[in-house]
Amino acid sequence: MFKTAGDAFFAAFTTPWLALDAALAVQQALQAEAWSPQSPIRGRERAYAQRDPGLTDMKVNPRLRSLHADPRWHTFLRKRGFTD
């Protein structure tokens, strides 16, 4: 996806600084949102349904470590055959 998003930003903005400002604004808007506790699991379910190759490291990805304490996370992994 990074290549696709990077290409889109390259085409949409005339300078790298404008692209960076836009990317930061999007991240700040996302961070300000009130997220449901189910959002991370639902996002992974959607990614799995779309066969997202980014899921290959989801058991060891440090960004997903906060999900490890959630019982739904273990159910998600088990249903998809990602358990040991």
Rosetta blueprint (number, residue, H / E / L):
1 M L
2 F H
3 K H
4 T H
5 A H
6 G H
7 D H
8 A H
9 F H
10 F H
11 A H
12 A H
13 F L
14 T L
15 T L
16 P H
17 W H
18 L H
19 A H
20 L H
21 D H
22 A H
23 A H
24 L H
25 A H
26 V H
27 Q H
28 Q H
29 A H
30 L H
31 Q H
32 A H
33 E L
34 A L
35 W L
36 S L
37 P L
38 Q L
39 S H
40 P H
41 I H
42 R H
43 G H
44 R H
45 E H
46 R H
47 A H
48 Y H
49 A H
50 Q L
51 R L
52 D L
53 P H
54 G H
55 L H
56 T H
57 D H
58 M L
59 K L
60 V L
61 N L
62 P H
63 R H
64 L H
65 R H
66 S H
67 L H
68 H H
69 A H
70 D L
71 P H
72 R H
73 W H
74 H H
75 T H
76 F H
77 L H
78 R H
79 K H
80 R L
81 G L
82 F L
83 T L
84 D L
